[in-house]
Amino acid sequence: VAVSGLEMTQNAGCMRRGRDEVDAQLQRIMKSIHENCVKHGTDDENYVDYVRGANIAGFLKVADAMVQQGYY
């Protein structure tokens, strides 16, 4: 999904990116995903439930976008 997003951005902006730049962007995206999963999926015993963390992070991202668009 991340690669598709980068490709769509590149195509829409008529940009060309080198392999190293794309790899660096993907690494930043994956690190961000991991950080959000840990942030939202860690329980009191420091166990990280990645599915729970990803679901909560995704929900919050959609909710924040809806609030920014004026939906309450």
Order of alpha helices (4+ residues) and beta strands (2+ residues): alpha-alpha-alpha
